[in-house]
Amino acid sequence: MPQLHLLEDVTGAGKTEAAVMLAHRLMADCGAEGFFIGLPTMATANAMYSRIAKVYSLLFSDELVSLVLAHGGRKLVEEFATSVITSGRDEGDAHQLDESATRRCLRWLADHNKRALLSPAGIGTVDQALLGALQSKHQSLRLLGLARKVLIIDEVHACDSYMQRTLETLLEFHARAGGSAILLSATLTLRMKGALLRAFARGCGQAAVLPQSLQYPLASSWSAADPTVLIESPLATRPDVQRSVYVRYESEKTAVLKGIADALGSGRCVAWIRNTVSDALEAQAEMAALWPAERITLFHARFALGDRLDIEAKVLDRFGRDSTPDLRCGQLLIATQVAEQSLDVDFDLVVSDLAPIDRLIQRAGRLRRHVRDARGQRLQEPNVSDQRGEPWMWVLGPTWSETPSADWFKKAFPKVARVYENHGQLWLTARALRAGLLRMPNDARELIETVFGEDSELPPGLQRSADQAEGKAYGDASQAAQNSVKLAKGYLREGLEWAADSVAPSRLGEDTIEVLLGRWDGDKLMPWCQRQTAHDWAYSTVKVARRLIAEAVPPTSAARQAALQSQLEQLPGGGKWVVLLALESRSGRYLARAAGPAKQSDTLRETVWIYDKTAGLRAAANEQEDGE
């Protein structure tokens, strides 16, 4: 019988390991035929793939079972690509053995994301599963792939209103197909838990028992075999992940810069998590005046995919579980939200811009994540305590006010105002931080309900912002319901064309376009990332908001125009779905001109763009931008 399990615990407590063990039990005792783990980003999916690849075969009796990575850049992850490239013989080999049929299946499954869900074991972005509930191309094949598997969704709290409503539809379909699900989160509101439980129970033709317990950590379990019972089991947290984090709320950036520099100078490693790419670039420039640039790593989503994968590997090596004092000493990571979830990294000091409390709890989970001595050497003996002193997280936010004006947050962080639109929740978060201490897991539930609960009272100046954000959330949820497949109606178009996933996207957000970065070598156009593979142009791809780049400015040289057109013709659709930005080296920098929509005008405005491996893609005049 289908079962739904919700596991809530602090970051680093072992939720993933518990979910894998629970999935094995569901496979052994309840007839589940495999599992798929969905994560919020490509980076977190890549990290999870590396972890699960070491143990997944223990869950199956067949040693040749496939493990597939499913997301847009899966073929560019070397560990996964190697597992496909080295498997078996080609279809045209007349001497192939019967055993190679299974190995060819590995390659066939890896060819497309829609097929990947058919694999007995899969890891990918949550989008690959959500598309099974949306009116999108190959929707039914995705649902078929998930049928009778254990669907594991990590970082559930990261779902916005659109994604949550789509996840509810997916859970209903999955339950009707006889599948079980495991949902993991460090923090969930009672309202969100209730909605997910109701959706799964509805798929089983039952009414859910709504959650009641405010205890934390908590495991909640519901089964169609006993639908009137919701088992809510309080859990004990391991001593090594229990922590009291001291919080310093700071409104002066100069004090934050000095605090970071002092920590680095004393040999500690620091993470500063910012809320937009432009703020991260600004922080990099400011810190480069205080600390050697070669000891600063910038990590955001505006890098070419190949460079981003390299940075991700460097971050895990430098700050991960097996990092050494020599690697960590005096190292600074400046990152956007790409570093706040599911990456197993550990810092001596975490600095964050003000964000909703659930995001800050996630970011605090990167603080003292592994037990280490005073130098940063990993300690693995049982019952040993961290020896790095009191853990501190600094939060940079607007000057505190009991009676804030409507522009309280926007005035201090104008570029972030559209990223976190409910400024009332940010004020409630800042008020909670004034206590100066986060005790995890003791305070987690109260903090979440205080900020996101229905009874939270806001000052009048921020009520309009909260009302607008709530209205938008209802609108996003309504759009998700419209885009979702209707079980009772079957396969009706209802005004939507199912020809592409973009018609019913797996998540909302700013309209983006794929930009392919090339570089001129004389009149020859080369991909930016040159790894001597068949995927070099894919490695050279970066997603950019369409409001920033709509088209490239063509070269004036006839030879270069011909080279550019030749490359575009080799792309799907003749390159009409991408922008090919050809960079030219000038004074040691790679530059290109592109046109984007002008503000309050239908005309296009040209901008000079710069790209390098240390800072990513940015406008030369600092005219951008927000996002991750």
C-alpha angles and dihedrals in degrees: 000000000000116000134192122205126185116196117193121182141129121285113277093023094117103260091148093052090048091050092051091050091048091048089052090053091050089049094048100041108021105040099253110159102207143320143257122202116204121198133184100246142021090248093055091044090053091050092048091049090057091051098044095043089071096057112018095096089063089068094061134060091214109079092200096060115139125245110196131191111214122198139093095277099037095120089055094059102097096211092055095039090054091052089056101038095052096048118110134302132316122265091250095056107113091196097057118136125231090251091065091068088077091046092050087053088058089057093044092051091049095053098080136018091230090059093043092075088063090067116103089234123032141166126187147117116314087242091075090062097039091057086067089069097044132081091257137131114285091007093146092050090055091050090048090052091053096044114120091002128117106254110209117190117188127200092018091171088068090072114107122211094278094048093044092054090048090048089053090055091047092051090051092052092043093052091049089054091054097255128140127220138208118198120197128196141149090217135017131168119232089242093057093044090051093051093051092047092050092051094051093045090049088057088056092049091249140112114246126234105236121234118260108167119103092188121119138237092035140172114205120192131185127178132189086223090069105019097171093064129074110186110212109186120186112222132212114235119226111254092236092062096042108100145164108216117199113220127210112193108204129182098182114082092199089062090050092050091050092047091052093047091049092050092049091047090056091056099260126133119235138196121204110191113198129187102231138032092241091053090050091051090048091051091050091054092046094048092045087067090056104034137030109279093223089064093055121085121195118203124182140126096266096084126101107264094249092051091045092054089050091051091047090054091047092050092051091047095047100040105016134107095284098040116132132219091255092054094045102041113116094347121146126199117197108190145157126226090299088086100048102078136060097337109128097225131137130206133185091219129019122199120187138179112238111281135156113299095252090057091048091051088053091049091047086056088070090061116098089340093159125045109252140164124248091278094050098257112149115252114206102170114118119263093009119145130225111263101200097098128241114352113236132191118190119206121200111208145141119294107281118254131174089208105036123186122237091264095047093120101025092055092057098037109023094166094052097050091093094043096060103024099177100079090175090068090050090053091049088050092051090049091052090050092057088081085073095221137080113195111197126233094001098065100033100096095043092049093051095047091044092057102032102025121116093240097057112126121216133200112258093248093064099038094093092053090050092048092050092048091048091049090051090050091054090048092050091049090050091051090051090052090050093049095046125095111260110226095202094049099043122205103350120146095220092192096313125111111221094203096108139023090235091071091066102020123200090232137014126232141113116335108259137188132204112249117200111208117215133170131214119241098185103302093335117101114219130182113257094236109055109189095145092245134123088251101058093118090050090051086053095059126113129175117232133179109265089227087067101042123020100155141354122251105245120237119257095223115094091216092053092045089055092048091049093048091048091055093046091053090058092058125086111278091009089288095297093133096053140049115233106208110195111203124207126201113242124167091341095310130100111231138178136171122235135171127231134174113287116234114265091359140088092225127097122249121210120228132182112234127201127202133188137149095252101050106018126215117341141154113261093227094047090244097145158107169271136264134081 
